[in-house]
């Protein structure tokens, strides 16, 4: 039965890995920390990409975007401009 041979090989590999971890706990801790930091960084980066690039905008008509801007001149009132940006 080929399936049981695979399980026996897996058991032997896990036993060898546990022995090596017990022999060098400092190195093992460094490896675990490195993998944890890599997974955390990957998760954070994916979360930012998902929030910024992949999710839809929070309003119903994304084709019409309003861009407010202000102009401040010395000793004058601040002027506020609203520009409508349409795709095309």
N, C-alpha and C positions, 0 to 999 in steps of 0.2 A: 504494500500500500504506500503510494508515493506521498500522500497527505501526511501520514505519521512521520515520515522521514523529514519532512519540512519542519514539523513541530519539534522534533528532537534536535534538529540543527539550530532552530531558534532558541530552544531552551539552553543549549550549550553556549551559544553566543551571548545570551543574557547573563549566564553564570560567569563567563569570562569578563564581561563588562563590569559586573558587580565586584569581581575580584580586583580589577584594575582601579576602580573608583575607591575601593577601600585602601589600596596601597598608596595612592597619591591623592588625598582629599583636597589639598590646596589647588592642585592643577584642575581637579574636577570642579571645584567651586568657581574657578576662573572661567572654565568652559561654560558652566551653567549660567553665570552672570553675563558672559558675552552673548549667548543665545537669547537670554531674556532681554538684554538691551536691543538686540537686533529686531526681535519681534515687536518690542514696544515702539521703536523708531518707525518700523514699517507700518504699524497700526496708526500712529500719529500722522504720518505722511499721507496714508490713504484717506484718513478722516478729513484732512485739509483739502485734498484734491476732490473728494466727494462733495464737500460743502461748497467749494468755490466753483468747480467746473461741471460737476455732473448733475446737481440738483436743479430743478426748475426754479425760476424766479418767483417771488412771493406775490405777484400781482397778475391780474387777468389779461392785460394787454401789453406784452413785453415788446411789441413793435414800436410803441410810442414811449420814449424815455425823456424825462425832463431833466435838464442839467442846469442847476442854479449856480450862478457865479456872482461875485461882488467886486466892485471897483471902488477903491477908497482914494480920494484925492485930498491933499492937504487943505484944511480950512473949508472943506465942502462936505456936504452930506454924502453918505455912502450910497452908491447906486447899486441896485440889485437887478441883474438881468436873468431872464429865464429863456432858455433856448430849447426848442423841441427838436429832438433828433429822430429822424425816421430812417429806416434801412433803405438802401437803394443807391 
